[in-house]
Amino acid sequence: MILKAYSNCNNFRLAILSIILVFTLSNCSLTRRLKPDQALVRKITIKGMDKEFAELAVNYVDKEQQPNNVINLEFYYLFSKNGKKDIGEAPAILDSSLVEFSRMQIEKYIQNKGYLKAKVSDSIVVKKKKAELIFTTVQGPMFRVRGFKDSIADKRVESLYQSNKAVFANVSKGSRFDTDSLSADRDGFYQLMKRNGYFDFYRQYVTFIVDSTFDKGVVDVKFVVDNPDGKSAHPIYKINNTLITISKSNGKTTGKADTIQLDSQFRYVDFSGKFKPHTVTDYIFQKKGELYNIDKQNLTTTRLSQLNVFRNVPNPTYTKLADSTNRLDSKIDIIPLKRMSDRIEGEVLFNAGRYGFNVGNTFTDRNIFKQAAILQFKINESILLDNNNNVVNQGSIENQDLNIGLNLIYPRIISPFNFAKPGKYGVPHTTFATNFTLFFQKGLVERESFLSSITYDFFETPDKQHIVTPIAFQYSRGIIDPSAYQDLLRANYYSYIYLIGRTIFTSGSQYSYVLNANKLNTYSNFVYFRGNIDVGGNTLYLLSKIFNTPKDTLGERTIFGYSFSQYSKAEIDLRFYKSFGGEQQLIFRINPGLGVPYGNSNQLIFEKNFYAGGSDDMRAWLPRTLGPGNFNRASYGVGGAADTLRSRLQYLDQFGEVKLITNLEYRYKLSDDFFGCILRGAVFMDAGNVWRLHKQEEDPYNPLNTQIENPNGEFRLNNILQSSAIGIGTGLRFDLGFFVFRFDAAFKFKDPEFNGSDQWVLINHFGELFHTGPFKTAYTQTNGINYNFMQLNFGIGLPF
């Protein structure tokens, strides 16, 4: 019944596209709601100021005089009534008093940048009720620091300053005089003191005395650090005892508590009764007898929060001992999260009469064995349905992919070897994982896969992470539908029988290196890198040679009666992030991969191959419907037998050992308040494909190559551009804070299954974007399915 609602899917797609265009494009008058004597501020111009300062000077214009984001303003006009700001952004109506205030702020800003004689004037130009604010600057000479000296009464503090000033000091003799640099130096010195035991030190002890020679454009600066009133020096404090109190998850500290004096420093009180003491003490970095250090204090708070078992971990509170020993007792009060949680997420796809969804549920127990170990039970199911588009299974489920996983994650390295205690740059983890996957394609195959592994992840620096899987076991088997088996035999497709129907296992190791994952939610300029290496079967091959295990009918070694896979696989995810300010960001991504079977294998395991399409790479194609290379599924021929075979192998015959995907995406903010969420937009272009590693030739003497597979699907350097697909699109991201809901509309622009200029499908057949014409009719006749230009993707989170 649900599918009938989408039987006229062209109208549905047109409606969705219209909604996107309304959100992203608007040519209505921006001044239509203004009164006759009002004007809308649309432009700010800064004149006479160096470019490096002019760009920032705009930020000193009052926020009510900042030009509106067009989309935000349109939302305000559409959804706000009687001046009530329900959504969007109220118009920036010209206000001369705020313009004068802005002029004063800009003048103060440029003077603080070393142009002490600078003057700023303002003017306003209004045309058709749209105002331009012009701020003209006469900068005058730039003042430089002629002399710089310090005056520090405490000799220990002076020694500390002299030995560390090169690290944090921005102001020096000959530098441009800049009050922002003075403030930065004050903060840098404050942090230095707080790292070296000066618990009672405040910024107010630091002052700068500036003496300017106004006519000569120079200043003399004195850096002054005063002592506390009535004292000859700043006291240095050391850490003494630490009291750890864990409340119940509701924040209450009532009832009986587990109370333990662990050692001379730690006293542990747990009202929840759920945590072993070392779970907390392992991540307290301030030790008894050490100097107070604000960095270790912050590190303690950060790492305890990253355990993901505590709801609130405030900074410790300190009490000075009453004696003269300058010692600090610290107290850490922690509120745990609720132990159990459950999360549901999903994704929906629409394309050419095919509809799919992906639904997942994750159950989490946050505190197994009272050690902050996390137990996760995940179940995920993907279903693709066909609206009378499949020859074999009309109007039914085409395929299902069920994944069930159980992970036990310890916040430490568990190993027979003695590793140093972790935590300086991030919480390390040991993950014991086991997963079951069931892939079912009706009328063809039911394939089961079991995978178990042990994985370690740890941080080398805040930006560099290593993920090591020293051992992983995988067992896979496939059961081919008897009717499909006979069809494949008659067509001499033994290779597909071998790929999806055999029972095979392997053991291997994996390694990943990740750079700058901690910056993914920022708007800075950076490069993200993730490299994965997966090697399997080498140990099994060595054992099979040592014990001379028997071979199967294909000449492959077996262990316990089953052949095993031997392969190497590598994949890279490289991204360049460029920020343009105002939460605007351009991302370029390149995602190559290569898998090579060797030794005991002629093919990769079915699950180890690369596929293209889906909501996170080639978004204009459904998953497993692109490539390899220039392969066109019309090559199966025409007629009932060809249509049946083509239908049976759908989503299984478009794979490759080589992958190259590139994405270019521009992200921008549309509205700060769209029915309670932040609305962002994106435009993107995806390009790439998957390819077979070698050309598949017909070979009657090789039981795996008695039929040419994927004609024109092999990888050739001189054919990369010709065999690459291009998709373009736009989308909306609804940021609710705790998750992002994503909606993308992507269009096939260049389709490599065609030849020459016929590949530019959107240009050549734009008139058939939402209607059926000669091109779509011919495609249906030769390929057995409808051709669709647009792919709709609904999902949770960003695509990358």
Secondary structure, 3 states (H helix, E strand, C coil): CCHHHHCCHHHHHHHHHHHHHHHHCCCCCCCCCCCCCCCEEEEEEEECCCHHHHHHHHHHCCHHHCCCCHHHHHHHHHHCCCCCCCCCCCCCECCHHHHHHHHHHHHHHHHHCCCCCCEEEEEEEEECCEEEEEEEEECCCCCEEEEEEEEECCHHHHHHHHHHHHHHCCCCCCCECCHHHHHHHHHHHHHHHHCCCCCCCCHHHEEEEEEEECCCCEEEEEEEECCCCCCCCCCCCEEEEEEEEECCCCCCCCCCCEEEECCCCEEEEECCCCCCHHHHHCCCCCCCCCECCHHHHHHHHHHHHHCCCEEECCCCEEEECCCCCCEEEEEEEEEECCCEEEEEEEEEEEECCEEEEEEEEEEEEEEECCCCEEEEEEEEEEEEEECCCCCCCCCCEEEEEEEEEEEEEECCCCCCCCCCCCCCCCCCEEEEEEEEEEEEECCCEEEEEEEEEEEEEEECCCCEEEEEEEEEEEEEEEEECHHHHHHHHHCCCHHHHHHHHCCEEEEEEEEEEEECHHHCCCCCCEEEEEEEEEEECHHHHHHHHHCCCCECCCCCEEECCEEECCEEEEEEEEEEEEEEECCEEEEEEEEEEEEEECCCCCCCCHHHCECCCCCCCCCCCCCCCCCCCCCCHHHHCCCHHHHHHHHHCCCCCCCECEEEEEEEEEEEEEEEEECCEEEEEEEEEEEEEEEECCCCCCCCCCCCCCCCCCCCCECCHHHCCCCCEEEEEEEEEEECCCCEEEEEEEEEEECCCCCHHHHCHHHHCHHHCCCCCHHHHHHHHHHCCCCCCEEEEEEECCCC
